[in-house]
Amino acid sequence: MANFLEIDAELVDPEHGAPAEDRLVSGEPKFRTWNLDEAPGGIYAGVWEATPGKWRIEYDEWEFCHILAGVSVVAEDGGEARTVSAGDSFVIKPGFKGTWEVLETTRKEYVIRL
């Protein structure tokens, strides 16, 4: 079906990355990203994975996340730290500033709207 896309990280090779040095707080986290779909207007969907570590995040985009595995703590500056793990779903809105700390290698499905 041309308009149905399975979200499966095995379908493409991942991109490899890490937090920018100026955003790294602790550890040596490494990222793998399987960007599985892009649509006009800056919409992306796929799978992201990170190894343990902590870094600063700043969101200009809107992102829906569904945690598939692992444990992370997402903390907004001046707000509450939230522990997320397998089965949790949430949205991070533009303007969010804080930290993402991976306690156990974390994998999530995402949909991003720029």
C-alpha positions in Angstrom: 0.0 0.0 0.0 1.7 3.2 -1.2 0.1 5.4 1.6 0.9 3.0 4.5 4.3 2.9 6.0 5.4 0.5 8.7 7.7 2.1 11.3 10.5 -0.5 11.4 14.1 0.5 12.1 15.3 -2.6 10.2 14.1 -1.0 6.9 16.9 1.6 6.6 20.5 2.1 7.8 20.7 4.4 10.8 22.4 7.8 11.0 24.9 8.0 13.8 25.4 11.0 16.0 26.0 12.5 19.5 25.1 15.7 21.3 27.1 18.7 20.4 30.1 19.2 22.7 28.7 22.4 24.1 25.5 20.7 25.2 27.1 17.6 26.8 26.6 17.5 30.5 27.9 14.0 31.4 28.8 10.6 29.9 29.5 9.8 26.2 26.0 9.3 24.7 25.8 8.1 21.1 22.7 8.3 18.9 21.3 6.2 16.2 18.4 7.6 14.1 16.3 5.8 11.6 14.4 8.6 9.8 11.7 6.5 8.0 9.5 9.1 6.5 9.4 12.8 5.6 6.5 14.8 4.4 6.1 18.3 3.0 5.9 21.0 5.6 8.7 19.6 7.8 7.2 16.4 9.2 9.4 13.5 10.1 8.7 10.0 11.6 11.1 7.3 12.7 13.0 5.7 15.5 15.8 7.2 17.7 18.1 5.5 20.2 20.6 6.9 22.6 23.1 5.3 25.0 23.6 6.6 28.6 24.6 10.2 29.2 23.1 13.6 29.8 22.9 16.7 27.5 21.0 20.0 27.2 18.1 20.1 24.8 16.2 23.0 23.3 13.2 22.4 21.1 12.1 24.7 18.2 9.9 21.8 16.9 6.9 19.9 18.1 7.6 16.2 18.8 5.5 13.2 19.8 7.5 10.4 21.4 6.6 6.9 22.3 9.3 5.1 24.4 9.9 1.5 23.1 12.8 0.5 25.5 15.0 1.9 28.2 14.8 4.6 30.9 15.4 8.4 30.6 14.8 11.5 32.6 13.6 14.6 30.8 13.8 17.7 32.9 12.5 21.2 31.9 14.5 24.2 33.2 12.6 25.4 36.3 10.2 22.5 36.1 9.6 18.9 37.0 12.0 16.1 36.0 10.0 13.2 34.5 11.2 9.7 34.2 10.1 8.0 31.0 10.3 4.3 30.1 8.9 1.6 27.8 5.2 2.3 27.0 5.3 6.0 27.9 4.1 8.5 25.3 4.4 12.3 25.5 4.7 15.5 23.5 7.5 18.1 23.8 6.5 21.5 22.5 8.5 24.3 20.9 10.2 26.4 23.5 11.1 23.5 25.8 14.6 23.9 27.3 16.2 21.5 29.7 18.1 18.2 29.8 17.7 14.7 28.5 19.4 12.0 30.6 19.6 8.4 29.4 19.9 6.0 32.4 19.4 2.9 30.3 19.8 2.9 26.5 16.5 4.4 25.3 14.7 3.8 22.0 11.7 5.8 20.9 9.4 6.3 18.0 8.9 9.9 17.0 6.9 12.2 14.9 8.4 15.7 14.5 6.7 18.8 13.0 9.1 21.7 12.4 
